[in-house]
Amino acid sequence: MSDLSIGDFFRSLPDKIDAEAAEGLDAVYQFDLSGPGGGQYHLIVKDNSCRVGEGTHPSPHVTIAMSGQDCLRVLTGQLDGSAVFTSGRLRIDGDLSLAIHLKILFPTLH
């Protein structure tokens, strides 16, 4: 996955969401990614699907801040999210349960 840019990765997410896991969910995830290949992206999960936008969303339910490299590695299962959180390299503001729910929403990423 190292040749995949973070932008390409986020743009691929709508095709990988588990619609059943997203049923009844109406949430906005904001990703603030630092370092090389970083950037700002948001996921809008609603109506059993997801849309990806670049930049900041005015009212996210949860904001996830980390390096772009760590984000790719966590979301693809190469790095344990709780270990990154414990080490201080991951900051979550807002609804923590939504952040934990990401694994269920995108089971094929691991």
N, C-alpha and C positions, 0 to 999 in steps of 0.2 A: 504493500500500500504506500510505500514511501514515495512513489512517483505520482501519486494522486494528490492534487492540490486540495486544500481545505474547502475552497469554493466548489470544486467539482464534487467533493464528498457530500457537502450539504445539498447541492442540487440533485444528487442521486437519492436522497432520503424519501421523497414522496413515493417512489416506486417500491420502497422496502418496508413501509409501515404495515403492521399487523392490524387490519381494519377492525377485527373483533376486539383487540386490546384497546383500540381507540374509541370503541362504542361509548357514547355518552360523555366523552371527554371534550371539554372546551377550554383549551389552555394555550398560553403563549410562552414559549421558551426563548429567552434571550441568551446568546452566546457572545461573550466579550473575550476574544482570543488575542493574546499578546505574542510577541516574538516573530521570527521568520514565518511567513505564511499565515499569519494571524489575520484578524479582521473581526467585523461584527456581523452576526447573522441571527435571524430569528425564525423559529418554527411556529406555525400556527396549526394546532391540532384541533380539528373540529369536523363534525359530520363524518366520522370514520376515515378521515384522510388528513393529509398534512400538506401545507404550503410552506415554501422557504422564501425568505426575503433577505436582502442584504441591508446592512445598517441596523440602526436601533429601532425598536418598537416603542411607541409611547407608553404602553401600559402592560409590560410582561408580568406573568404570574410568578415566574422564577427566572433569576439571572445566574448564569453559570460563567465564572471567570477563571481562565487558566491559559496556559500557552497553547498555541495552535497544534504543536507536536503532541503534547499530552492529550489534547482533546481527541485527535485522530486515534491515538493508541488506546484511550479508554473506550471510545465508542466502537472500536473494532475488536475489543476484548484482549488486546495485547498488554494492557496495563489495568490494574485493579483500581477502580474509581475511589474506593474507600481508602486505599493506601495513599493516593494522591491527595485526597482531602485531609487525611491525618497529618501528612507531611507539610501542609500549608500551601501546596502548589495549586489547590483548587478552592475557590470561594463560591459559596452558593448563598444567594439572597432571595428571600421569598419562600415559596412553598417547597420545602425539602422533599415531600412525598412525590411531587411531580418529577423532580430530578431522578429519584430512585426508579420511577415508573418508565424512564427512557429505555431501560433494558427490555422491558416487556413490550414496549411499542415497536422496537426494532430488533426482534430476536435473531434475524438472519445476519446481523452485522458481526456476530461473535464466531 
